[in-house]
Amino acid sequence: MSKRRLLSLIKGTPLLFLCTLICSGLRAASVGRSFAGSALFDFDADGACGPNHYAEITNRGLRVISLASGAEVYNVPLWDFWRSKVGTPSRFSGFDPHIEYDHSCERWFATSLTKAYSTDSAVLLGVSDGTDPSGSWKGFVIDADPEDHFWADYPQLGIDGAAIYIRMQMIGIESSISRATTLITVPKSDLTSSVPTVDRLSRFSVPRPIFPDQPSPTDLNPDLWPQIDFLGTSWDGLLVGYPSIGWKSELSNGRVVYQWAAFCDYQRVVDSGTASATISSWSTALKYVFQQTTLIPPPGPWPSDAGFQMGTEHRLGNNGGNNYVRVGNVLYSVGNAVVQGRVGIAYTKLCVSSNSIIDSGFIGDELHDHFEASIGANPRGDVVIAYLRTGASEYASLYASFGRADVNGHLKFGSPILLKAGTDIFDEKGPRYGDTGPARLSDYSTAVSIHPADHSRFWVSGPYVSSRNAASTWIAELVTEELPILSVGRIGVSNEDVEIRFNSVAGKTYRFQRSATLSDWHTLQSGIAGTGAEIILFDPGQGLFRRLFWRLLLN
């Protein structure tokens, strides 16, 4: 690909201009450093980036890698981490681990579950003493169910400015007991104090309803999950549910056009940073309607809100490490949906202050399956989605897609970025599983985070098939470019000059071009040096009664 990169394109009409960011074919993110992850991770893996290290936690153990050198500085089995770093008894081995780095308090938080199928079922919670995940930690063993009716499975770790959140599926120890959902919240100030404690934790539990029954509006909604706010700027204890994608069709100019709508439920933990936390009533966010004519919905829908059809094929599942990520007033979510008859990815953006979905869309094609998706975002609105991709001509490989919002706030994603190619198949009946039943490649295994000191740098970890029936992980950095923001000057009847302003990046050089057809481009200026300040460009005499396009190329 040419070193010149298409940055932005401006379309002019008589007395009117529309500025649009073009991302199709745009590689606004490039792969930086990358390291081998875990040789085997056994279904579950999570990871996060700190100031100087990348920490990856799996069912097999905790690995810490130096960002500067790529060298492994710490690697211990999971049970040994909890025993030696957190001080839990050796019988607490741990499974289903998660880890996050909190930028605001500069600490690592880790969780695991232990003692499955038992009344001894417990949550392991650890907090580091500093920014080095290979250093000292303090930790706690929290009884998963003090009444001993359930054992905990499939947890999700959430953080914000107020608290740590651990949401778990609860499975009856006796087969006659139906499943439930439990949410534990711990004030973050209690965990980061000189003498950490979990004495002021809050616990919320609710039986899982049987469809089509719904939980009481005042109960914990069992289908909601805690947000992950790396920056710690939100204090509202937001819980968000699986977004659901509905569709309806209509005729437009003799052809069928499909409209899509995204829905989700939400709820808040009120006063989660105190010992008197409560749950608000849950509600449904205002839906977002969009059109995607190339996407054909699956069969088997049933009627839903405002004529939109809802199908189980478009109810998103969350199977990555980071599915609900909060940045400021926006919560980003990602999950799976049917796209072109294959497993694809659907994403949404929720405006928290208005409780409304403001953007939604799909990633996928008719040749590949995309799954194990995680999402990350930075304050600039850049988004990275990591996922596993496979198809008839591709082994299971780790990919990422980079997206940036256009002037309307809608995400536009570039071409998939290959991070690590798979090299073999994962058999449905492989030797690691006793040649019985379908093989489990992963339950959750991708993660996306941003560097605490440089939010333009994303870090991704995730799976790929490294050899026959061997699922390994890879860790990679994605470096994003700060593209210029374009604005268009006023065009009057007596002044036909086109004036275009953009915020340049120091050290970069640009080329300014014009076209009437989007195929034949004429260079107006080249070698424009970025200064870090606003630059004004002119195209004299082109403003009135002309349909033209302008673009910037980054040299």
C-alpha positions as CSV (number, residue, x, y, z in Angstrom):
1,M,0.0,0.0,0.0
2,S,1.3,3.5,-0.8
3,K,2.7,5.5,2.0
4,R,0.3,8.2,1.1
5,R,-2.9,7.7,3.1
6,L,-6.3,9.2,2.3
7,L,-7.2,11.4,5.3
8,S,-10.4,13.3,4.6
9,L,-12.6,14.2,1.8
10,I,-14.8,17.3,1.4
11,K,-17.8,17.4,-1.0
12,G,-19.0,20.7,-2.4
13,T,-22.4,21.7,-3.7
14,P,-23.7,25.2,-4.6
15,L,-23.4,27.3,-1.4
16,L,-23.2,24.2,0.7
17,F,-20.4,21.9,1.8
18,L,-20.5,18.5,3.6
19,C,-17.4,17.3,5.4
20,T,-17.0,13.5,5.7
21,L,-14.2,11.2,7.0
22,I,-13.5,8.4,4.5
23,C,-12.3,5.2,6.2
24,S,-12.9,2.6,3.5
25,G,-9.5,1.2,2.6
26,L,-8.0,3.6,5.1
27,R,-5.3,2.2,7.4
28,A,-5.4,4.8,10.1
29,A,-3.9,2.3,12.6
30,S,-0.7,0.4,12.1
31,V,0.7,-2.6,14.0
32,G,3.5,-1.6,16.3
33,R,5.2,-3.9,18.8
34,S,3.9,-7.5,19.2
35,F,4.8,-10.4,21.4
36,A,3.9,-14.0,21.9
37,G,1.3,-14.6,24.5
38,S,0.5,-17.9,26.2
39,A,1.3,-21.1,24.4
40,L,-2.0,-22.6,25.7
41,F,-4.7,-20.8,27.6
42,D,-7.4,-23.4,28.1
43,F,-10.6,-21.5,27.1
44,D,-10.3,-18.3,29.1
45,A,-7.9,-15.4,28.7
46,D,-7.9,-11.7,29.5
47,G,-5.3,-8.9,29.4
48,A,-4.6,-5.2,29.9
49,C,-1.9,-2.6,29.3
50,G,-0.3,-0.7,32.1
51,P,2.3,2.1,32.0
52,N,5.3,-0.3,31.5
53,H,3.8,-3.8,31.3
54,Y,1.2,-5.9,29.6
55,A,-0.4,-8.5,31.9
56,E,-2.2,-11.5,30.5
57,I,-4.2,-13.8,32.8
58,T,-5.5,-17.2,31.7
59,N,-6.7,-20.4,33.3
60,R,-3.1,-21.5,33.2
61,G,-1.5,-18.5,34.9
62,L,-0.4,-14.9,34.9
63,R,2.2,-13.6,32.5
64,V,3.7,-10.1,32.6
65,I,5.6,-8.7,29.7
66,S,7.8,-5.6,29.6
67,L,6.5,-3.2,26.9
68,A,10.0,-1.8,26.4
69,S,11.8,-5.0,25.7
70,G,9.1,-7.6,25.0
71,A,10.7,-9.8,27.6
72,E,8.7,-11.9,30.0
73,V,9.3,-10.7,33.5
74,Y,6.8,-12.8,35.4
75,N,5.1,-16.1,34.7
76,V,3.4,-18.3,37.3
77,P,0.5,-20.8,37.4
78,L,-2.8,-19.2,38.3
79,W,-3.1,-21.0,41.6
80,D,0.5,-19.9,42.5
81,F,-0.4,-16.3,41.7
82,W,-3.3,-16.3,44.2
83,R,-1.3,-18.2,46.8
84,S,2.0,-16.2,46.6
85,K,0.8,-12.7,45.6
86,V,-2.6,-12.6,47.3
87,G,-2.2,-15.1,50.1
88,T,-5.1,-17.4,49.4
89,P,-4.9,-21.0,50.5
90,S,-3.5,-23.4,48.0
91,R,-6.8,-25.2,47.6
92,F,-8.2,-22.1,45.9
93,S,-6.8,-22.8,42.5
94,G,-8.9,-20.4,40.4
95,F,-10.6,-20.4,37.1
96,D,-12.4,-17.9,34.8
97,P,-9.8,-15.1,35.5
98,H,-10.0,-11.4,34.5
99,I,-7.6,-8.5,34.9
100,E,-7.8,-4.7,34.3
101,Y,-5.5,-1.7,34.9
102,D,-7.2,1.4,36.4
103,H,-5.7,4.6,35.1
104,S,-7.2,6.8,37.8
105,C,-5.8,5.0,40.8
106,E,-2.9,3.4,39.1
107,R,-3.6,-0.1,40.3
108,W,-4.3,-3.5,38.8
109,F,-7.4,-5.5,39.7
110,A,-7.7,-9.2,39.1
111,T,-10.5,-11.7,39.8
112,S,-11.0,-15.5,39.5
113,L,-13.6,-18.0,40.7
114,T,-12.8,-21.1,42.6
115,K,-14.3,-24.3,44.0
116,A,-16.9,-25.0,41.3
117,Y,-19.8,-27.3,42.1
118,S,-19.3,-26.8,45.8
119,T,-20.7,-24.9,48.7
120,D,-17.1,-23.5,49.1
121,S,-17.5,-21.6,45.8
122,A,-15.8,-18.3,46.2
123,V,-14.6,-15.1,44.3
124,L,-10.9,-14.3,44.5
125,L,-10.2,-10.5,44.3
126,G,-6.8,-9.0,44.1
127,V,-5.5,-5.4,44.0
128,S,-1.9,-4.5,43.2
129,D,0.2,-2.2,45.4
130,G,1.4,-0.2,42.4
131,T,1.7,-0.1,38.7
132,D,3.9,-3.2,38.3
133,P,1.7,-6.3,38.0
134,S,4.7,-8.5,38.9
135,G,5.1,-6.7,42.2
136,S,3.2,-7.1,45.5
137,W,-0.6,-7.6,45.7
138,K,-3.3,-7.8,48.4
139,G,-6.3,-10.0,48.0
140,F,-9.5,-11.5,49.4
141,V,-11.7,-14.5,49.3
142,I,-15.4,-13.6,49.0
143,D,-18.0,-16.3,49.6
144,A,-20.0,-16.6,46.3
145,D,-23.2,-17.5,48.1
146,P,-23.3,-17.3,51.9
147,E,-26.5,-19.4,51.8
148,D,-24.7,-22.2,50.0
149,H,-27.4,-22.8,47.4
150,F,-25.3,-21.9,44.3
151,W,-21.8,-22.0,42.9
152,A,-20.4,-19.2,40.7
153,D,-19.4,-19.4,37.1
154,Y,-18.6,-17.1,34.1
155,P,-17.8,-13.8,35.9
156,Q,-17.3,-10.4,34.4
157,L,-15.1,-7.7,36.0
158,G,-16.1,-4.1,35.8
159,I,-14.6,-0.9,37.1
160,D,-15.4,2.8,37.2
161,G,-14.5,5.7,39.5
162,A,-16.6,4.5,42.4
163,A,-16.3,0.8,42.6
164,I,-15.2,-2.7,41.4
165,Y,-18.1,-4.8,40.0
166,I,-18.1,-8.6,39.7
167,R,-21.1,-10.1,38.0
168,M,-21.5,-13.9,38.0
169,Q,-23.8,-16.6,36.8
170,M,-25.0,-18.7,39.8
171,I,-25.7,-22.4,39.2
172,G,-27.7,-24.5,41.7
173,I,-25.7,-27.0,43.6
174,E,-28.8,-29.2,43.5
175,S,-30.3,-29.8,40.1
176,S,-33.7,-28.7,41.4
177,I,-32.4,-25.2,42.0
178,S,-32.8,-22.8,39.0
179,R,-30.0,-20.5,38.0
180,A,-29.5,-17.0,39.3
181,T,-27.4,-13.9,38.7
182,T,-25.3,-12.2,41.4
183,L,-23.5,-8.8,41.3
184,I,-21.0,-7.9,44.0
185,T,-19.8,-4.3,44.3
186,V,-16.8,-3.2,46.4
187,P,-16.0,0.5,46.9
188,K,-12.8,1.2,45.1
189,S,-11.5,3.6,47.9
190,D,-11.7,0.6,50.3
191,L,-9.5,-1.5,48.0
192,T,-6.9,1.2,47.4
193,S,-6.6,2.4,51.1
194,S,-3.5,1.7,53.1
195,V,-5.4,-1.3,54.7
196,P,-7.5,-2.7,51.9
197,T,-10.9,-4.2,52.9
198,V,-14.0,-5.7,51.4
199,D,-16.1,-5.3,54.5
200,R,-18.4,-2.7,52.9
201,L,-19.2,-4.8,49.8
202,S,-22.8,-5.0,48.5
203,R,-24.4,-8.0,47.0
204,F,-27.4,-8.2,44.6
205,S,-29.0,-11.5,43.5
206,V,-32.0,-12.4,41.4
207,P,-33.2,-15.7,39.9
208,R,-33.0,-15.9,36.1
209,P,-36.4,-15.4,34.6
210,I,-37.9,-18.0,32.3
211,F,-38.7,-16.5,28.9
212,P,-41.0,-14.7,28.2
213,D,-41.1,-13.6,31.9
214,Q,-39.2,-10.5,32.8
215,P,-37.5,-9.5,36.1
216,S,-39.2,-7.0,38.2
217,P,-38.2,-3.4,37.2
218,T,-36.8,-2.8,40.6
219,D,-34.7,-6.1,40.7
220,L,-31.2,-6.6,39.4
221,N,-31.7,-7.3,35.7
222,P,-29.9,-10.7,35.2
223,D,-29.0,-9.9,31.6
224,L,-27.0,-6.7,32.4
225,W,-23.2,-6.5,32.7
226,P,-20.9,-3.9,34.4
227,Q,-19.0,-1.3,32.4
228,I,-15.3,-1.1,32.2
229,D,-14.1,2.5,32.6
230,F,-10.3,2.4,32.3
231,L,-10.1,6.1,33.0
232,G,-12.3,6.1,36.1
233,T,-14.1,9.2,35.1
234,S,-17.7,7.8,35.6
235,W,-19.2,7.2,39.0
236,D,-22.7,6.0,38.1
237,G,-22.4,2.2,38.3
238,L,-23.8,1.7,34.9
239,L,-24.9,-1.8,33.9
240,V,-25.7,-2.6,30.3
241,G,-27.5,-5.5,28.6
242,Y,-26.8,-7.3,25.4
243,P,-27.8,-5.0,22.5
244,S,-30.4,-6.6,20.3
245,I,-30.7,-5.8,16.6
246,G,-34.1,-5.7,14.9
247,W,-35.0,-5.1,11.3
248,K,-37.9,-4.3,9.0
249,S,-38.1,-4.0,5.2
250,E,-39.8,-1.5,2.8
251,L,-39.9,-0.9,-0.9
252,S,-37.9,2.1,-2.2
253,N,-37.7,2.8,-5.9
254,G,-38.7,-0.7,-6.7
255,R,-36.2,-2.5,-4.5
256,V,-36.3,-3.8,-0.9
257,V,-34.5,-1.7,1.6
258,Y,-33.8,-3.0,5.1
259,Q,-33.8,-0.8,8.1
260,W,-32.2,-1.9,11.4
261,A,-32.7,-0.8,14.9
262,A,-30.5,-1.4,18.0
263,F,-32.0,-1.8,21.5
264,C,-30.5,-2.4,24.9
265,D,-31.5,-2.4,28.6
266,Y,-29.6,-0.5,31.2
267,Q,-29.5,-0.1,35.0
268,R,-27.4,1.7,37.6
269,V,-25.8,0.8,40.9
270,V,-26.6,3.9,43.0
271,D,-23.9,4.9,45.6
272,S,-21.7,2.0,44.6
273,G,-18.7,3.6,46.2
274,T,-20.4,3.3,49.7
275,A,-21.7,0.6,52.0
276,S,-25.3,1.5,51.1
277,A,-25.3,0.8,47.4
278,T,-28.7,0.2,45.8
279,I,-30.0,-0.8,42.4
280,S,-32.1,1.6,40.3
281,S,-35.0,0.4,38.2
282,W,-33.9,-0.9,34.8
283,S,-35.1,0.6,31.5
284,T,-34.7,0.3,27.8
285,A,-32.5,2.8,26.0
286,L,-33.9,4.7,23.1
287,K,-33.4,2.8,19.9
288,Y,-31.1,3.7,17.1
289,V,-32.4,3.2,13.5
290,F,-30.0,2.8,10.6
291,Q,-30.0,1.5,7.0
292,Q,-27.7,-1.1,5.6
293,T,-29.0,-2.2,2.2
294,T,-26.3,-4.9,1.6
295,L,-27.1,-6.8,4.7
296,I,-29.9,-9.4,4.5
297,P,-31.6,-10.4,7.7
298,P,-31.9,-14.1,8.8
299,P,-35.2,-16.0,8.7
300,G,-37.3,-16.7,11.7
301,P,-38.1,-13.3,13.3
302,W,-41.0,-12.4,15.5
303,P,-42.8,-9.0,15.7
304,S,-41.3,-6.4,18.1
305,D,-41.2,-2.7,18.8
306,A,-42.5,-0.4,16.1
307,G,-42.7,-3.0,13.4
308,F,-39.1,-4.1,13.8
309,Q,-38.5,-7.8,13.8
310,M,-36.3,-9.4,16.4
311,G,-34.5,-12.7,15.8
312,T,-32.4,-14.8,18.2
313,E,-29.7,-14.7,15.5
314,H,-29.4,-11.0,16.2
315,R,-29.3,-11.0,19.9
316,L,-25.7,-10.3,20.7
317,G,-23.6,-12.5,22.9
318,N,-20.6,-11.2,24.8
319,N,-17.6,-13.5,24.7
320,G,-14.6,-11.3,24.8
321,G,-12.8,-9.8,27.8
322,N,-14.0,-6.3,27.2
323,N,-17.6,-6.0,25.8
324,Y,-18.9,-2.9,27.5
325,V,-16.3,-0.1,27.6
326,R,-17.0,3.4,28.9
327,V,-15.2,6.6,27.8
328,G,-16.7,9.8,29.2
329,N,-20.3,10.1,28.2
330,V,-20.2,7.2,25.7
331,L,-20.5,3.5,26.3
332,Y,-19.2,1.2,23.5
333,S,-20.5,-2.4,23.3
334,V,-19.8,-5.3,21.0
335,G,-21.0,-8.8,20.4
336,N,-22.0,-11.4,17.8
337,A,-24.7,-11.3,15.2
338,V,-25.5,-13.0,11.9
339,V,-23.9,-11.0,9.1
340,Q,-24.4,-12.3,5.5
341,G,-25.3,-15.7,6.8
342,R,-22.1,-16.0,8.9
343,V,-21.2,-15.2,12.4
344,G,-20.4,-11.5,12.4
345,I,-19.9,-8.6,14.9
346,A,-22.4,-5.9,15.9
347,Y,-21.4,-2.8,17.8
348,T,-23.3,0.0,19.5
349,K,-22.6,3.4,21.0
350,L,-24.8,4.4,24.0
351,C,-25.0,8.1,25.0
352,V,-25.2,7.8,28.8
353,S,-26.6,11.2,29.6
354,S,-29.6,10.8,27.2
355,N,-29.9,7.0,27.7
356,S,-30.1,6.5,23.9
357,I,-28.1,4.5,21.4
358,I,-26.5,6.9,19.0
359,D,-24.7,4.5,16.6
360,S,-24.7,0.9,15.6
361,G,-23.4,-1.3,12.8
362,F,-21.9,-4.6,11.7
363,I,-18.5,-6.0,10.8
364,G,-18.5,-9.2,8.7
365,D,-18.7,-10.8,5.3
366,E,-20.1,-13.8,3.6
367,L,-16.8,-15.7,3.6
368,H,-15.7,-15.6,7.3
369,D,-16.9,-16.1,10.8
370,H,-16.0,-13.4,13.3
371,F,-16.2,-14.2,17.0
372,E,-14.6,-13.6,20.5
373,A,-15.0,-9.9,20.0
374,S,-13.7,-7.2,22.5
375,I,-13.9,-3.4,22.1
376,G,-11.8,-0.5,23.3
377,A,-11.9,3.2,22.8
378,N,-10.0,6.4,23.6
379,P,-11.2,9.9,24.5
380,R,-10.7,11.0,20.9
381,G,-13.4,8.6,19.8
382,D,-11.1,6.1,18.1
383,V,-12.3,2.5,18.5
384,V,-10.6,-0.9,18.1
385,I,-12.5,-4.2,17.9
386,A,-10.4,-7.4,18.3
387,Y,-11.7,-10.7,17.2
388,L,-11.0,-14.2,16.0
389,R,-11.7,-14.8,12.3
390,T,-11.9,-18.1,10.4
391,G,-13.2,-19.4,7.1
392,A,-12.9,-22.1,4.5
393,S,-9.6,-20.7,3.3
394,E,-8.3,-19.3,6.6
395,Y,-7.3,-20.9,9.9
396,A,-8.6,-19.2,13.1
397,S,-6.5,-16.0,13.2
398,L,-6.4,-12.9,15.4
399,Y,-7.6,-9.7,13.8
400,A,-8.5,-6.1,14.7
401,S,-10.6,-3.4,13.1
402,F,-9.9,0.3,13.6
403,G,-12.8,2.7,13.5
404,R,-13.1,6.5,13.7
405,A,-16.3,8.6,14.0
406,D,-17.3,10.8,11.1
407,V,-18.8,14.3,11.5
408,N,-22.1,12.8,12.5
409,G,-20.5,10.7,15.2
410,H,-21.0,7.4,13.3
411,L,-18.1,4.9,13.3
412,K,-16.5,4.0,10.1
413,F,-14.2,1.0,10.1
414,G,-11.3,0.2,7.8
415,S,-10.2,-3.1,6.5
416,P,-9.4,-5.9,9.0
417,I,-5.9,-5.8,10.3
418,L,-4.2,-9.2,10.7
419,L,-2.4,-9.5,14.0
420,K,-1.5,-13.2,14.0
421,A,-2.3,-15.8,11.4
422,G,-3.5,-19.3,12.5
423,T,-1.5,-22.2,11.1
424,D,-3.8,-25.3,11.6
425,I,-7.3,-26.5,12.4
426,F,-9.0,-27.0,15.7
427,D,-10.8,-30.3,15.4
428,E,-14.3,-30.9,16.5
429,K,-13.1,-34.1,18.1
430,G,-9.4,-33.6,19.0
431,P,-7.1,-35.6,21.2
432,R,-7.0,-33.0,23.9
433,Y,-10.7,-33.6,24.6
434,G,-10.7,-37.4,24.6
435,D,-12.1,-37.6,21.0
436,T,-15.6,-36.9,22.4
437,G,-17.9,-34.0,21.7
438,P,-17.1,-30.7,20.1
439,A,-13.8,-29.0,21.0
440,R,-13.9,-25.8,23.1
441,L,-11.6,-23.3,21.4
442,S,-12.5,-20.5,23.8
443,D,-15.1,-19.2,26.2
444,Y,-13.6,-15.6,26.2
445,S,-10.1,-14.7,25.1
446,T,-9.8,-11.2,23.5
447,A,-9.0,-7.9,25.2
448,V,-8.5,-4.3,24.1
449,S,-7.0,-1.5,26.3
450,I,-5.3,1.8,25.8
451,H,-1.9,2.9,27.1
452,P,-2.3,5.0,30.2
453,A,0.2,7.7,29.0
454,D,-0.6,7.6,25.3
455,H,-4.2,7.1,24.3
456,S,-3.3,6.8,20.6
457,R,-1.8,3.4,21.4
458,F,-4.1,0.5,21.7
459,W,-3.0,-2.9,23.0
460,V,-4.8,-6.1,21.9
461,S,-4.5,-9.7,23.1
462,G,-6.3,-12.6,21.7
463,P,-6.3,-16.2,20.4
464,Y,-5.2,-18.0,17.3
465,V,-4.7,-21.7,16.4
466,S,-0.9,-22.2,16.6
467,S,-0.9,-25.9,15.8
468,R,-3.3,-28.8,15.6
469,N,-5.9,-28.4,18.4
470,A,-3.6,-25.8,20.2
471,A,-5.1,-22.4,21.0
472,S,-2.4,-19.8,21.8
473,T,-2.6,-16.1,22.4
474,W,-0.8,-13.1,20.8
475,I,-0.3,-9.6,22.1
476,A,0.0,-6.6,19.7
477,E,0.1,-2.8,19.7
478,L,-2.0,-0.7,17.3
479,V,-0.7,2.8,16.8
480,T,-3.4,5.2,15.6
481,E,-2.8,8.4,13.6
482,E,-4.3,11.7,14.6
483,L,-6.0,12.7,11.4
484,P,-6.7,16.4,10.7
485,I,-10.1,17.9,11.5
486,L,-11.4,19.7,8.4
487,S,-13.7,22.6,8.3
488,V,-15.0,24.6,5.4
489,G,-15.0,28.4,5.1
490,R,-18.0,30.5,4.1
491,I,-18.8,30.8,0.4
492,G,-20.7,33.9,-0.6
493,V,-22.1,35.1,-4.0
494,S,-19.4,37.6,-4.4
495,N,-16.7,35.3,-3.2
496,E,-16.3,32.0,-5.0
497,D,-13.1,30.9,-3.3
498,V,-13.2,27.7,-1.3
499,E,-11.5,28.0,2.0
500,I,-10.6,24.8,3.9
501,R,-9.2,24.7,7.4
502,F,-7.6,21.8,9.2
503,N,-5.7,21.1,12.4
504,S,-2.4,19.9,11.3
505,V,-0.1,17.4,13.1
506,A,3.5,18.6,13.7
507,G,6.0,16.7,11.8
508,K,3.6,15.4,9.1
509,T,3.4,16.6,5.5
510,Y,0.2,16.7,3.4
511,R,-0.9,16.8,-0.2
512,F,-4.1,18.8,-1.1
513,Q,-6.1,17.5,-4.2
514,R,-9.4,18.2,-6.0
515,S,-11.6,16.0,-8.2
516,A,-14.9,16.2,-10.0
517,T,-15.3,12.5,-10.4
518,L,-13.5,10.9,-7.4
519,S,-11.3,9.1,-9.8
520,D,-9.2,11.8,-11.5
521,W,-7.4,13.8,-8.8
522,H,-5.6,17.1,-9.5
523,T,-2.9,18.1,-7.0
524,L,-3.4,21.7,-5.8
525,Q,-0.6,21.8,-3.2
526,S,2.0,19.3,-2.1
527,G,4.6,19.2,0.7
528,I,2.3,21.1,3.1
529,A,4.2,21.0,6.4
530,G,2.2,20.3,9.5
531,T,2.9,22.7,12.3
532,G,0.6,21.5,15.1
533,A,-1.7,24.5,14.4
534,E,-4.5,25.3,12.1
535,I,-3.6,25.5,8.4
536,I,-5.9,27.3,5.8
537,L,-6.0,26.1,2.2
538,F,-7.6,27.9,-0.8
539,D,-9.1,26.7,-4.1
540,P,-9.9,30.0,-5.9
541,G,-13.0,30.4,-8.0
542,Q,-14.5,27.0,-7.4
543,G,-17.3,27.7,-5.0
544,L,-20.4,28.4,-7.0
545,F,-22.4,26.0,-9.1
546,R,-19.9,23.2,-9.1
547,R,-19.9,19.7,-7.7
548,L,-16.3,19.0,-6.5
549,F,-14.4,16.9,-4.1
550,W,-11.3,17.7,-2.1
551,R,-9.0,15.4,-0.1
552,L,-5.8,15.4,1.9
553,L,-3.1,12.8,1.5
554,L,-0.6,12.1,4.3
555,N,2.8,11.6,2.7
